[in-house]
Every structure is written in structure tokens, then in C-alpha cells.
Amino acid sequence: MKIIDGHVACIFIHSDVYKIQEGIGDKMGMLIQASTTFIASFIIGFTQGWKLTLVILAVSPALAISAAFFSKVSNPPWHSCGSFKVSALFPHSSLQVC
């Protein structure tokens, strides 16, 4: 086992914490905003039109299951078309799609 100096360990920990913060910093804020919007929209929906909200709430699991199924079954378009990768490198050729 390699012994690490305290100063070097502090630098490693700081860089790892910084990488974690960069990875989840904006995503946590977006998650909180999306959750709050979702909850607020259901509260407003139930107070304004509770019948329509119940129908949407009853159909939502079927929509989620079908969306998950079709995302697994369908072929993503970026795998079948190679010129999108090239157009990212050369902006003048971005009009050439496939």
C-alpha cells in the first residue's frame, strides 16, 4: 500500500469533490425546478379541472411504459447517419444530413 502525503491527499480530495460538483451542480437545480413544476401543475390542475387531471393521471403510466418501450425498440437516428458527426467538425457542411 502506497503512503500518500497529507498535502497530496488534500489536493486529490479537492479535485475529486470539484469534479463531483461540476457533474451534479446544475442537474440538482434542474431536478428541483422540474419536481416543483410537476407538483405545482398537479395542484393547479386538481383545483381548476379535477376530472381532466384524473384522466391524465390515469393515462400517464401507459404513456410512460409505451415511451420506454419505443425508446428501446427504435434505432437512434445518430447511429444510422454518420454525417452528423462530420458536420460537428465542419460547420460549413452542416446542411448535408445523410
Backbone as a ProteinNet text record, in pm:
[ID]
protein_1_A
[PRIMARY]
MKIIDGHVACIFIHSDVYKIQEGIGDKMGMLIQASTTFIASFIIGFTQGWKLTLVILAVSPALAISAAFFSKVSNPPWHSCGSFKVSALFPHSSLQVC
[TERTIARY]
83.6	0	87.4	53.9	133.7	87.9	182.9	151.7	152.6	46	31.4	48.7	121.6	142.4	8.3	-6.8	-132	-169.6	-70	-97.2	-144.2	-82.4	-120.7	-261	-292.4	-426.3	-531.6	-498.3	-592.3	-618.6	-515.8	-531.9	-618.9	-595.3	-677.3	-823.1	-847.7	-985.6	-1051.7	-979.3	-1036.5	-1070.7	-981.9	-1009.6	-1126.8	-1137.1	-1250	-1381.6	-1381.1	-1503.1	-1541.8	-1443.3	-1472.1	-1533.6	-1483.1	-1538.9	-1683.4	-1710.2	-1846.8	-1938.8	-1891.6	-1973.1	-2001	-1902.3	-1923.7	-2022.6	-2020.7	-2108.1	-2252.9	-2279.8	-2418.7	-2467.1	-2385.1	-2422.9	-2548.2	-2549.2	-2664.2	-2780.1	-2748.2	-2852.6	-2941.4	-2886.4	-2967.8	-3067.8	-3023.2	-3114.2	-3225.4	-3190.2	-3291.3	-3388.5	-3339.1	-3426.5	-3524.5	-3477.2	-3565.5	-3667.9	-3625.8	-3719.1	-3824.3	-3783.9	-3878.8	-3975.9	-3927.2	-4015.4	-4116.1	-4070.5	-4160.7	-4265.7	-4226	-4320.6	-4423	-4377.8	-4467.9	-4571.7	-4527.3	-4619.2	-4715.3	-4663.1	-4749.5	-4852.4	-4812.6	-4909.4	-5021.3	-4990.2	-5096.7	-5187.7	-5132.8	-5216.8	-5309.7	-5255.2	-5338.5	-5439	-5395.6	-5486.6	-5603.2	-5575.5	-5683.8	-5777.9	-5727.5	-5817	-5899.7	-5845.7	-5916.7	-6005.4	-5952.6	-6029.2	-5994.8	-6056.3	-6015	-6046.9	-6149.6	-6184.6	-6077.7	-6034.9	-5931.8	-5799.2	-5769	-5646.4	-5648.1	-5762.1	-5771.3	-5753.4	-5807.7	-5790.3	-5643.3	-5577.1	-5435.2	-5351.9	-5386.1	-5314.4	-5333.7	-5451.4	-5477.4	-5405.6	-5386.8	-5325.3	-5172.3	-5117.9	-4973.6	-4887.6	-4922.4	-4837.6	-4831.2	-4942.5	-4942.1	-4854.5	-4858.3	-4773	-4625.3	-4593.5	-4454.6	-4402.8	-4484.6	-4444.4	-4425.7	-4517.2	-4503.3	-4383.6	-4354.7	-4237.3	-4108.9	-4103.5	-3985.6	-3969.3	-4079.8	-4075	-4025.1	-4081.1	-4041.5	-3899.9	-3851.6	-3713.4	-3615.6	-3655.5	-3570.3	-3575.5	-3692.9	-3711.9	-3655.4	-3677.2	-3637.4	-3486.1	-3437.4	-3295	-3267.6	-3176.2	-3147.3	-3094.5	-3139.1	-3101.3	-2952.4	-2883.3	-2742.7	-2653.7	-2706.7	-2628.1	-2636.7	-2743.1	-2760.7	-2708.9	-2676.3	-2632.3	-2496.8	-2393.6	-2259.9	-2222.1	-2296.4	-2255.4	-2286.5	-2366.2	-2386.6	-2256.5	-2178.6	-2050.3	-1955.3	-1959.1	-1872.8	-1917.4	-2047.1	-2095.4	-2063	-2041	-1998.6	-1854.8	-1773.7	-1636.1	-1622.8	-1707.7	-1702	-1835.8	-1845.7	-1975.4	-2028.5	-1942.8	-1993.2	-2065.1	-2043.8	-2111.1	-2228.2	-2279.2	-2386.8	-2519	-2532.4	-2657.3	-2667.1	-2557.7	-2560.4	-2601.2	-2724	-2777.7	-2738.6	-2777.7	-2745.9	-2695.9
-118.7	0	124.1	217.5	338.7	443.8	503.3	608.3	742.1	819	947.9	1058.3	1160.5	1276.6	1347.2	1410.2	1478	1586.9	1662.5	1770.6	1713.8	1606.6	1544.1	1484.9	1423.2	1367.8	1477.5	1591.3	1704.6	1753.3	1757.2	1800.1	1699.8	1569.8	1467.9	1479.6	1495.9	1506.6	1631.6	1742.7	1867	1853.1	1791.4	1776.7	1680.9	1575.5	1483.2	1549.8	1627.9	1699.1	1800.3	1865.6	1962.2	1893.2	1774.7	1700.1	1658.3	1615.5	1576.9	1697.5	1810.5	1932.1	1977	1968.6	2002.9	1907.9	1781.9	1682.9	1696	1731.9	1734.9	1873.4	1974.7	2108.8	2161.5	2169.6	2222.7	2123.8	1996.9	1895	1892.5	1919.7	1922.9	2038.1	2152.5	2265.8	2239.1	2174.6	2141.3	2037.3	1941.6	1840.6	1904.2	1994.4	2062.1	2147	2218.1	2300.5	2214.7	2104.3	2018	1952.3	1909.8	1848.6	1949.3	2069.3	2173	2208.8	2219.4	2248.8	2137.4	2012.5	1897.7	1898	1917.3	1917.3	2035.2	2152.8	2270.9	2256.6	2194.4	2178.6	2082.3	1977.5	1888.4	1955.3	2036.1	2108.9	2204.9	2279.1	2371.7	2294.3	2182.7	2100.9	2047.3	1998.2	1945.4	2054.4	2174.8	2281.4	2339.6	2340.9	2401.7	2302.6	2186.3	2088.9	1948.7	1903.6	1778.5	1655.9	1663.6	1547.5	1520.7	1626.4	1612	1569	1620.6	1583	1435.8	1384.2	1241.9	1154.5	1198.6	1122.5	1120.7	1235.1	1242.5	1158.7	1163.1	1084.1	935.1	895.1	753.3	704.9	791.8	753.1	765.5	840.8	866.7	740.7	640.7	519.7	448.1	443.3	379.9	457.9	589.1	670.8	650.7	641.4	621.4	484.8	383.2	248.2	241	300.4	296.8	378.7	490.5	569.8	493.1	423.7	343.1	228.5	166	55.4	102.1	211.9	259.3	314.9	366.9	413.7	297	182.9	64	-2.5	-0.7	-69.5	9.9	138.1	218.6	234.1	250.6	271.4	420.4	461.3	605.1	659.8	777.1	829.2	860.4	889.1	924.5	803.3	681.3	563.2	530.5	570.8	535	641.3	757.4	866.4	916.4	894.6	931	1074.7	1144.8	1279.8	1381.7	1346.1	1438.8	1459.8	1353.8	1365.7	1451.9	1437.3	1516.3	1661.1	1686.5	1824.2	1898.2	1827	1893.8	1944.2	1873.4	1915.4	2023.7	2016.3	2112.4	2185.5	2306.1	2376.8	2408.6	2423.5	2456.4	2338.8	2219.4	2103	2057.3	2142.3	2100.1	2082.1	2130	2112.3	1974.7	1902.5	1766.6	1672.3	1623.3	1544.6	1399.4	1330.8	1188.1	1160.4
0	0	0	-85	-100.1	0.8	68.1	166.3	93.1	112.5	44.7	147.7	109.8	195.7	218.9	333.1	366.9	269.3	222.8	127.2	-6.6	-50.7	-177.4	-165.9	-52.4	-31.9	-33.5	24.3	24.6	-117.2	-199.1	-338.2	-414.7	-393.7	-460.2	-418.7	-291.1	-241.7	-298.4	-300.4	-352.9	-500.9	-578.5	-721.1	-745.2	-663.6	-678.5	-641.3	-533.7	-493.9	-600.6	-659.4	-765.2	-886.9	-922.1	-1034.6	-1006.2	-884	-847.4	-852.3	-802	-804.1	-946.7	-1033.2	-1173.9	-1240.2	-1199.2	-1260.8	-1221.4	-1095.8	-1049.6	-1010.6	-1023.2	-979	-1045.2	-1176.1	-1248.6	-1250.7	-1249.2	-1259	-1135.1	-1019	-896.8	-901.5	-947.5	-960.7	-1060.5	-1171.9	-1271.9	-1218.8	-1139.1	-1079.4	-982	-898.5	-802.9	-876.6	-981.4	-1057.7	-1127.2	-1187.3	-1257.1	-1159.7	-1044.3	-943.8	-890.4	-863.2	-813.6	-918	-1043.5	-1150.6	-1164.9	-1156.1	-1167.3	-1055.2	-932.5	-817.9	-825.7	-860	-869.7	-980.7	-1092.8	-1202	-1164.5	-1088.5	-1043.7	-941.8	-855.4	-759.1	-832.2	-927.2	-1005.2	-1089.1	-1145.9	-1226.2	-1145.9	-1024.8	-941.4	-893.7	-872	-826.5	-941.1	-1063.6	-1175.1	-1251.2	-1281.7	-1359.6	-1314.2	-1209.1	-1146	-1230.3	-1313.8	-1396.4	-1502.8	-1570.2	-1671.6	-1608.8	-1491.1	-1422.2	-1384.4	-1342.4	-1310.1	-1433.3	-1546.2	-1669.9	-1710.3	-1705.1	-1740	-1643.7	-1516.2	-1416	-1439.5	-1486.2	-1512.1	-1637.6	-1735.7	-1862.3	-1858.4	-1765.9	-1760.4	-1749.6	-1668.4	-1665.9	-1800.6	-1871.2	-2003.1	-2100.6	-2093.1	-2179.1	-2146.3	-2018.2	-1978.3	-2022.1	-2008	-2048.4	-2199.2	-2274.2	-2419.8	-2467	-2401.7	-2438.3	-2410	-2297.4	-2266.3	-2364.9	-2401.1	-2496.4	-2632.7	-2683	-2814.5	-2815.6	-2702.5	-2700	-2703	-2648.2	-2654.7	-2791.5	-2855	-2981.8	-3098.9	-3099.3	-3214.9	-3220.6	-3339.5	-3362.6	-3350.2	-3263.2	-3252.4	-3384.7	-3425	-3556.4	-3568.2	-3458.4	-3469	-3495.7	-3480.5	-3513.9	-3663	-3727.9	-3868.1	-3962.9	-3914.4	-4000.9	-3952	-4029.9	-3987.7	-4015.4	-4100.4	-4136.4	-4027.4	-3926.2	-3815.3	-3739.7	-3724.9	-3656.7	-3737.9	-3869.4	-3955.4	-3954.6	-3952.3	-3956.1	-3828.2	-3718	-3595.8	-3609.4	-3686.4	-3705.9	-3811.6	-3914.5	-4023.7	-4034.7	-3978.5	-3977.9	-4116.8	-4216.7	-4350	-4414.5	-4364.7	-4422.5	-4338	-4250.7	-4160.6	-4231.7	-4354.7	-4427.4	-4490.2	-4497.7	-4550.4	-4438.1	-4442.4	-4331.9	-4344.5	-4449.5	-4465	-4604.5
[MASK]
++++++++++++++++++++++++++++++++++++++++++++++++++++++++++++++++++++++++++++++++++++++++++++++++++

